[in-house]
Amino acid sequence: MMARRLGKQLDGYRLTVAEIFYRLPDHPSLLQTFIWQDYDLIPKYPVLHGFLTFWRENLDGELHSVRVASRELVAPDDIRVVDAHYTLQ
């Protein structure tokens, strides 16, 4: 699992957080929030768009707006080759 996430980050994926505002049918005057987080490619955000499509097709809450923030966690210069490996006993 950890290796898969690191591989995604090296392929250009960024940690993406979306704050989704929506309305429930029984309380249309209230805005609800939902926080979504996953690794995604910017600027097209295909994983987030897939989730929002699932939301529209399967959930009752009507989407109002979405705020998105993303952060690159690992850059290529953050990884170094180690020349030696020592074992202490």
N, C-alpha and C positions, 0 to 999 in steps of 0.2 A: 504494500500500500504506500509506504513512504517513498520507495524507489519510483513508483508510478507518478507520484506528485512531483518529485524532483525532476523526472524526465519531462513532464508537462511544462514545468517552469523553464527548463533549458530550451524547450521548443517555442518559447514566447508567450506562454500562458501567464496570466497575472491573477493574483487573488482579487476577486471581484465581489463587492458587497452591494446589494440593491435593497433600498428601502421602498417597499411597495405599498402604496396607499390605495385602499379599496373601500367600497360601500357594500354592506349586506342588504339583501332585498327587504328584510323585515325592519331595518333601521336606516333608510336612505339618507337621513340628515346627518348621520355620524360617519366620520372617516376612521377607518381601522388601519393599522399598519402591520406589515409582515416583513421580517428581515430575512433575506436570502443570501447565501454565500457559496461560492464555488470558484474553480479556476476557469478562466475564460480568455478568449483572444480579443484584444481591442483593435480597432474601434468598432467592429461589427457585432461583437458579443453574441456569437451563435448559440452558446449554451444558455444564456439568459433569455434569448428570444425563444428558444425551445421550451423553457420553463413557462414563459408568459403565454405561449400558445397552448400549452397543457392547462394553464390556469383558466384561460378563456373558454376552452372546450369542456372542462370537467368540473369547475368550481362555480358556485353561485355568486361569489363576490365580484361586483362590477369594478374593473380597474379604473382608478382615477388618475394616478400619476406614478412615476417611478424615478427615484434618484439613485444614481450609480456612482460608485467610487471604486477605483482599482489601484493596486500597488504591485510593483515588481518586487518580488521577494529575493530572488537570486539572479544576479547579473553574471555574465561570463567572467568578469574579473574577480568575482567572489570565490571562485574555485581555483585551488592551486594543486599542483602535483607534489606529492610528498616524496622526498628522496630517500628517507630512512624510516624504518619501523622498528621500535624497541619494545621488548617485553620485560617487565619487571616482575620479579618473583619474591 
